Each structure stands twice: as C-alpha cells, then as structure tokens.
C-alpha cells in the first residue's frame, strides 16, 4: 500500500501546531480550566448556595496559586472526563482520579498528590461483612453498585462479575440511595467519601463492611490528568505539586477535610 505523503505531511503540521500551542500555553500560563465532577463529597461538590468546594478544589487552587494562574472549574460527568479532556473542553482533570496503567494509555498524569484506601459498604444489619479471604463468598449472588468510570469498576468486574450482579450508576449519591433502600446489597468507594457523608439521611442506613483495601492494587495514588501533547504544562504542575507536598500545603488540606494525612 502506498502512503499518501500529502496526508502524512498535513498530519505532521497538525501535530506540530498542537505541540507548539501546548508549549506556548505552558510558557504563558494565566488560567487553567479543570474538568471536575461536582457531586463527590468531600472531594468536589456544591454548597447550598451553589459554590464549588472540596478537597480537590482547595488543592487545585493552592497549586494554581503557586503557578500564579487562575483555576476555572468546568463540570462534567466523571465517566466523560477523559473524552472531554481530549476534546479540549478543558485543560486538565482534577476530580479524585486514580492513576492507572489503563488510563495512562490515553492521558498523562502528574506525580501522585494523595492516596486513599477503599472499602466495601453495605446496609446496616446486612450479612455482607467479608474478610479479605471471604469477599467472593460473601458477595456471591449479591448485587453490587458501582459508579461508572471509576477505578472500582474494573476491580469489581474482574473479581465478582462471574458470581454477582453489577449495577452501574452515573453518580455516587444515586448509588447510595439504592443501597440505603435495599435495591443493591453493597457498593465500593473511598473510605473518606463515606466518612464525609456520614450525616446524610441515607448514610444512617449504611455502614463500612469488611477490610480497608489499599496499596498497589489501585495504582500509586491520585493525580491531575493532562493531554499527552501538553507535557510542558504537566511538568509545571509536577513542580508546583512537589512544592505543595514539601511545604505541607497538601497535608494541611488533608487534615482539614479528612482529619488524617493522605499524602503519598
């Protein structure tokens, strides 16, 4: 098959322009547009008066301040964040996104900013109270709820799809409502998410079940995500994040939101 060199040349020009545009943007950084899912307490959510707040919001603003840039927040469903980033709807993702090898095929991540263990959740009084060795036995024949696009989706599908029914939700609050009302038997999420939502009506009906699961199964931690061609921009944020970790900024915000240190 012959190559159409005109198409090859055109593609090379497009690639070069994209790289040049990314480099120029990184060199003259005034504003950074972050994609965020605004319904995930305590990482990013809205107060009753409509203000966006949360741990990731505070970390983003702190890192932007070190770069003397302004953070702008663009709301998006979690499972659509990566496609929207690639479509240039925003410049980066800052939404409790775990760094995984699978995601790194499509996008680049900064160094980890924090890392949090995860845990199975069940309705209070449920017989689903598994040990590490007994997870599959306890969940056989059960219905497990999971938020779409999260790192838990692969974990639950790989480990339990052959023995349990998996129900996928757009948001965590939708899933929690079904769990509280007995429409599913268990769910899975960050331990900090459930701790922060303990005062909600539906949370009074659910509780932690089984051991906290952490470590390399989830990857090195959570970071900011960038398009692969924006390497210069990512490098600037890597530097700012390293500074925020070194000077205690991230730990201070961790203590504020979680009452514990979640730095890597």
N, C-alpha and C positions, 0 to 999 in steps of 0.2 A: 504493500500500500504506500502510495506517495504522500509525502507531507505537503500540506498547503502552507507554504512559507509565509504567505501574506497573513494568514490567520495566526501562525506562530508569532510573527513579529507584532501583530496587533495585541495579542495576549501579553507579550513581554512588555509592551508600552503600558498597558493597563496595570500590570503588576508593579512596574517601576513607579508609576504615578501614585499607586496606593501606598507603597513603601515610603515614597518621598513625602506624601501627605501626612502619614503617621509620624514620620520623623520631625516634620515641621511643627505638627501639633504638640508633640512631646517637648520640643525645644521652647515653645511659647505657650506654656500651659496657663490658662486663665480660668478655665471651667472644666469640670469633669462630670459627665452625665452617667449616673449609676442606675442600672436596672435593679429593681427591688420588688419582692412580693410583700405587700403591706398588710398581711394578716397573720403574721407568725410571731406572737408574743413569746419571749421578750426581745427577740432579735430585731424585728421591724414591724411596727403596727401603728395605728392611728388612735390618738386620744379622742375623747368625746367631742372636742371642738375641731377635729379634723387635722390636727398637727401630727406629722410623721415623727415617730420617736423609736427608741430601742437601742440595744447594744450595738448592732451593726451600723446604725445611723450615727451614733456617737463616735465609733471608731472611724467611720468614713470621714466625718467632719474633722476629727483630730488629725488624720493623715493628710487630708486636703490642706488643712491649715499649715502643716509643715512644708507643703509644696507651694504655699501662698496661692492656692487655687480655690475656687468656689465649688462646693458639691451641689449638684442638681439631681433630684430623685425622680425617676421615671417608673411608674407602677406597671407590673406585668405579672401574669400567672407564672408560677415557678417553673412548670414544665415547658414554658415557651421562652424562658430567659436566654438560653443558648442560641436558638434560632433568631431571636430578636437582636442579640448582640451581633451576630454575623450579618444581619440585615442592616446594621449601623443605626438602629433605633436609639442606641446609647453607646457610651464609650467603654463601659466595664460593668461587671456584675458584682454587687455587694449584697448578698442575700443568704447568709449561712450556707454557702455552697461548699461541700466537701470535695477536696482534691482527690480525683481518682484517675487511674490509667485510662479508663474508657473515655472520660471527659477530655483528657489531655490529647486525645486523637483529634479533637475538634477545636479546642481553645487552649490558651496558656494560662497558668496560674502564678500568682505571686508566691513567695515563701509563706508557709502557714502562719496565720495570725493567732489562731486558738484551736483547741481540740477538746471535744466533749464526748463523754461516754453516752451510750444509748441503752434503752431498756424497753421491754415488753410491758404493755399496760392492759389491764383487764377490769371488768366491772367488779365492784366490791362484793365479796361473798362468792366470787367465781371459783371454780375448782382449778382454773388455769393459774397455777403457781409453780412454774417449772424451775428446775435446777438447770445448770449448763448441760448436763448429760441427758436431762429429761425433756428438753424443748420439743423435740419431734413427737414424743409420746403424748405430751400434754396437749399439743396442738392438732393432733390427728382428728380429722372430721370437723374441725372448727372453721370459723370464718374470720379471716384476719383483714383488718382495714389498713390501707397504706396511702399516703399522699403521693400522687403521680409526680414523676421526675426526680424523686429523692433517691439518695444512696440506699435507702432501706428497701426500695423496690426490688433491686437485684438480689439483695440478701434474702428477702422473704421468698421471692420466686425460686431462687436456686435451692433454698433449704426446705421449703414447705409446700410448693405448688403441687407436688405429687400426692400430698396427704391432706391438704386443707383447701378451702375456697378463699381466693384472694379478691378482695373488693377494693377498687381504686377510687380515690377522691381527689377533687381539684384542690381542696384546702384542708388543713388540719382541723379547724373548727367543725367543718361538715362531718368529718370522720369521728370526732369526739362526741358529737351529738348522737350519732348512730350507736356508738359504743355505750353511752350512758343509757340509751333507750333499749339496749339489748338486741339491736339489729345486727351487730357483729360481736364476736367473742373477745377479740384482742386487737391491739394496734401496736405500733412501734415508733419511737421518736426519741429526741434528745431528752435527757433527764432534766435539763434546765428548763425546757419548754413546759413540761408538766409541773415543775415546781413553781414556775411563774404564773401558771394558770390555776393554781390550787383554790383560789377564791371564787372561781366561776361556778355557776349553778350545776352544770353537767359534771364538773370535776369532783363534786361531792359524792358522785356515784361511781367514780373510777379510782383505781389505785395502781401503784407500781407492782409488777408481777415478775418474779424471778431476778436473776443477777444483772448488774450493770455490765454491758459489753463494750469494751473499748479496744484500743491498740490498733495494730496494722490492718485489721480486717476492714477498717473504714478508710485507710489511707493515712497520710501524715497529718491531716487536720483540715481546717477551713481557710480559704484564701480568697482574694479578689481575682476575677477572671477577665481576661483580655483576648482580643483577636490576635491570632498568631503574627500578623503583619505589624502589630503595634508593640514590637519588642522594646523600643526605646521608652515608650510610655510605661510599660510594665516595669522596666528597670528603675525608673524614677520612683514608682510606688514601692518597689522592693526596698530601696534605700530609706524611704520615709517610714515604712513599716518596721524595718530593723531599728530605726531610731526610736519609734514609739514603743517597741518592746524593751529596748535597752534603758530608756529613761523612766519606765514604769507606767506610761500612759495606758497601755492595754490592761495591765494588771489592775490599775485604779478603776477603770471602767468595768472590768470583770467583777471586782469586789462590789461595785455599785449595783450591778444588775443581777449577779448570781450569788453574791456572798461567798464566793470561792474563787480561786485562781485557776483560769482555764488557758493560760498561756502555754504554748507548746513545751 
